[in-house]
């Protein structure tokens, strides 16, 4: 059973669904995040293969690998994002209301990881090739897209939804 610190971050060795799974490099599936707000208002002004309107969809095996990389440097941030990813339980509503403090606590660890990814670090070329066709930059953009969903939820004070498909 998870227990929370005063700032809402998961503490201890409790992990969400992704961090408790063993994903093969070619595991199928998608991780989806849906930002709150009007359907006709996109969360990003720029075109992205990961963003469609208010929805972010990324291959689950890449999301798993991003969480593992984040866990090495910032275990609490990885646990928080993992807990927000939803679960395989069909009864899980998958809605999350991040606070400003929660989102702020993710900024530096996520920025650090995306910078390392863009520098070609965190995954070897071989590991990346086993996952599929996407690059280090693509993986950094995936994480940036998820953070746009979190930011939209904080700005609106409304929940975002997340689930694995």
N, C-alpha and C positions, 0 to 999 in steps of 0.2 A: 504494500500500500504506500503511495507516495506521501511524503511529508514536505511541507513548504517552509521556506525561510520568510522573514518579514517582507522581503521585496518580491515574493511570488516565484522566485526561481526554485527549481527542483534541487534538493540537496541529497547527499548520500549517493548510493550506488543504484538508485532507482532509475530505470531507463524506460522510454516509451517503446512503441512498437518497432521502429526501424532498428534501433540500437540493440534490440534483443534478437534480431533475425540474422541468419546467415544467407547472404545473397550471393549467388553465382554471378560472375561477370556478365552473363547473358540473360539474367532473370528478366522476364517480361513484366509489364505493369507500368502504371503511371501514378505519380503523386500529384494531386490537384489541390490548389489553394484558390479560394474565391473571396475577393475583397468585397466589403459592403459598399453600397452606393447604387445610384441609378444605373440601370443596365446599359444605357446609351453613352455613359461616360467611362472611357478607358482609364486604367491606372497609369498608363505610360503614353507619352506623346510620341515616342519613337517606335519603330517597328521592331518586333522581337519574335523569334520563333517560339518563345516560351509563354508569351502573353497574348491572350485573345480577349479584348475588352477588359473585364475585371477578373478574368480567370488566368491563373498560371498553371501550366501543365508541363511536368518534366518527367523523364523516364525514372522510374522508382530506383533502379540500380544506381543511377547517378546521384539521386537524393541520398540514398544509403551511403554512398562513398563520400559525399560532401559532409554528412553528419559524422562519419568516422574521422575524417580529416579535422573537422572542427573539434571533435572530442579530444584529440591529441593536444590541442593548445588551449582549449577553453571548455572543459567538460560541462560546466553549468549551462553555458550557451547552447551546446549540442543537445543536452537533455531538454532544455526549454523548447527548442525547435522540434525535437523529436516528439515531445508531448503534444505539440500543436499540430502534428502531422495527421492526427486522427488514428484510427485503428482498423483492423480487419473486422471488428465487431459491427454487424449491421445495425445494432441498436444504439451505437455511439452516434450522438448528434453531430459531433465533429465541429462544434462552434466554440470559438475562443475569443475572449475580450482581453487583449493585451493592454496593460497600463503603459503610461509614458515611461515609468521607471523600468519596466520589463524591456520595452523596445530599446531604450537608451543603453541598457546593459548589454545588448547584443551588437551595438554599433561597432565598437572597437574590435571584438573578436571576429566579426564578419568582415570588416574592412581588412584586417590582418590576413585572413584566409584568402579573400578575393585577390589581394595584392600578391600573395605567394603563388596562387594559381596562375595569375597573369604573367608571372615571372617564370612559369614552367616548373614550379616546385609542387610539392605535396603528392604528386603521382608521377611515376616514371612513364616514359613514352610507351613502354610495354603494357603497364597497367591501364593506361588510357586507351590503348588500342584494343585491349580485351573487353573494355566496357562498350565500345562501339565507335561511331564516327565523329563524336564531338571532341572539341579541343579544350585545352586548359581555359582559354578565354570563354568558351561556351559554358563551361562549368561555373566560372565566376559570374557570368551573366544570369545563370539559373538562380544562384543564391541572391543576386541583386534583385531579381524579379520577385522572389519570395518576400524579401524585405519591403518591397513596394506594397504588398498585401498587408503586412504588419503595420506599416506606416499609415496606410489608408484606414485601417481599423482604429488605430490610436487617434488619428485626426478626427474621425467621425464619432468616436466613443461607442462604436458598434462592433458586434462580433464579426469575425471572418470565419469561413468554413474551410475545412481541410479533410481530405480523405484519400486513401490509396485505392486505385482501381485495378 
